[in-house]
Amino acid sequence: MNRRDSIRSLFLGSMAGGLALESCVSEPEAAIEQKIWEYQYGRTPEEQAYDEKLLAQQFFENSELGKIKRLANLILPPNEQGNIEDANVPQFIEFMAKDFPSIQTQMRGGLMWLDNHTNKTYGNDFINCSEDQQLQVLDQIAYPDPDASEQKQEVKFFSLVRNLVMTGYFTSEAGIKELGYQGNQPNVWDGVPEDVLKDHGMSYDKSWLPKFVDQSKRNDQAQWDEEGNLIT
């Protein structure tokens, strides 16, 4: 899968793509713009114009979005942390298809193949097949022959969809929570451990310990005397 040049668009895709689809554009343009641009993070005028252009368009038909949603739920079933809908994964994929036109033919062709295949095999469109039937179809394209010199188009399609689903979900709030990512968090530092100091033949000057290792004073502002000596 092609990836965006920066994390900027990954988050914009999962956050703002839904607003564009939700309106299509039924809401006044100014109202949509207000919702989107409340998340300011330093876009250049060119970036803002480009994003607005994409958000005013819709690539996938509603029926195609329904299949994408179903595929996403089969690839990554709901759990206690969240689900595909919480993460706005279908909207993310819609945004990415507009942002990377090179994947449009592969995506649309793959969705058409699903219906053609299930109609021939089960007499139903993919979305109307049972879950067992849907999984049987995906098993055929999710586990390709590793010795094949060239992968079939449907195999490449599924690989693309899987990458989009995983990227869309694990860059969302629900996905990040599931990963357990905490980010930078303040901790309590009470100095170099004693055994490490001993290994290096060093020790703290005991008169300094209460000045910079006492955690009860961690929020106190340091003060110095006129000669530059630390007094607090």
N, C-alpha and C positions, 0 to 999 in steps of 0.2 A: 504494500500500500504506500502511496505517496504520503508524506507527512508534511505538515505545514512548517514553514521556516521558523516559526516561533510558537511558544505555548499560548500566545495571545489568541490565536484563532481557535485553538482547541476549546478554551473556556467560552469564547464568544459563541462557538457553534452550539454547545450544550445549553448555554444560557439564553441566547437571543434567537436561535433558530425557531424555537417554539412560538415566539411572538409573531414572527412573519407568517408561519403556517396558520396560527390561530386567527389571524385577520384575513389574510389572502386578498385584498387588504380591505376588510370590512370596517375596521376602526379608522378614524381619521389619522392621516399620516403623522400629524403633529403629536398625537397621543402615543403612537407607537414609538416615535423617536424619543419622546420623553422617558418612556419605560427603559429603552435600550441604553440611552446615553447617560442615565443616572450612574452607570458603572463606568466612570471615567478612569482611564489609566494611560493617558498620554498619547492618544492616536494623533498622527499627523493629519492634516486636511485631506491628503490623498487617501490615506487608510480609511478615514471616516466616510468619504464619498464612495469608496469601493464597497465597504460593508453595507452602506445604505442601499446601494444598487442590488446587492445579493439578497438582502432582506426583503426587498420589494418584489422578488420573483418567487415562483414555485416551479420546481422541476418535476417531481414525482406526482403522479395522479394519486387520488385518495386510495384507490384500490391497491396501488403499488405500495403506498405507505403502510397499508394494512398487512401486506405480505412481509414487509420489512420488520414491522413490529412483531409478527408471529415468529419470523426467523430469529430475531434477537432474543425472544423469550425461550426458544428452543436451545439456542447457543448458550445463553446465560440465564437459567431459570431464576425466579424470584427467591429471595431468602430473607432472613430476619433483618439484614442490614438495609435492604432496599430492592428495587426492581427496575426493569428497563424503563417503565413509565416515569418513575421518580427521577431517573437520570436523564430523561428527555433524549434517549438514544435515537429514536426515529427522526426527531428534529435535527439532531446532530448529523446524521447521515444525509439528510436532505441538504443541510448547509454545505457539507463537504462535497456533495455531488455538484453543487453550483460553484464552489470554490475551485474544484479540480474537474473541469469538463472532460478531461481525459478518461475518467472512470465512468462517465455517463452511459456510454454504449455497453460496456461490460456489465454494469448494474442492471440496466433495463433489459438487456438480452438475457441475463441470468434469471431475472424474474419471469420473463416470458417462457424460458425453458422449463422452469418449475411447473407452470400450468400445463404446458404441452406434455410433459412427461407424466404428470399425475392423471391427466385426462386420458392418455393412452393406457396407463397402467390400472387406474382405479375408477375411471369414469367421472372424475371430479376435479375442479380447480384445486390447487394446493391448499388454499385457505379453508376449503370445505372438507378436506380429508381428515380422517381421524389422526390423533397424535401419533399413534403407532405407525400409520402409513407415512406421515410426514417424516418421522425419524428414520424410517427405512430408506426414504429418498435421500436424506442428508447423509446417512451412513455410506451411500455409494459415492458421494463426492467429498466427504470430510476426511476419508482415509484412503488417499490415492496410492497407487503402486509406486513405491520409492524408486524402482528400477526403470520406470517409464522414461523414455528419452524426451518426451514432450507431454505436458499435462493437457487434458481436455479443457475446453473453455469453461464448462460448468464447474470443474475443480478450481480453476483460477477464480471464478466468480465467488465460490463459497469461501475461499481463502481471503478474498478482499472483504466480504461481508463480515467474516469473523474478526478480522483485524479492526474494522470500523466499529463493530459492536464493543469489543474489548476496550478500544481507545475511548469511545464515547462514555462507557460506563465508568472506567477507572480514572477518568479526569473529572468526574462529577462529585458532588458532595457525598452521595451515597457510596460511590466506589472508593473514594479516598478513606471514608470511615471504615469500610470493610477491610482495606489494606492495613488499617491500624496506624496510619501515618499521623504523627503528632506535630511535626514541624519543630522549630526551635522553641525550647521551653527553658525558662530560668531554673537553675538548680542551686543547691546550697553547697558552696565550696568551703571546706574548713581546713584548707592547706594541703601541702604534700603529705601523703601518708608517712607515718613514722618509720616503717620498714624501708621505704624508698630512700628517705633521708639518711638512714643508717648505712644503706648499701653504698651511698656516695660520700660517706664520712662527713655528713653535714647535719646541722640542727638549727632550729629557729632560735633567735634571740628571744628569750621568754618575755622580756619587757615589751616586745613588739606584738606578741600574740594577741593580746586583748584589743589592739588597735586595728588589726586588719583581718582577724579570723573570727572575731566575736560576731556571730550571726544576728544577735539581738540588735546590733548597731548597723546592720547592712544598709539601712535606708538613711543613715546619718550622713550629712555632707562633711567631707574632710576639711579640716582647718589647719593652717600653719601659722607659726609665729613669724616675726619680722625677719628672723634669720633663716627661714625656710625649714624649720623643724616641725614635724607633724605633731600636733598637740591633741587631736581627736581621732 
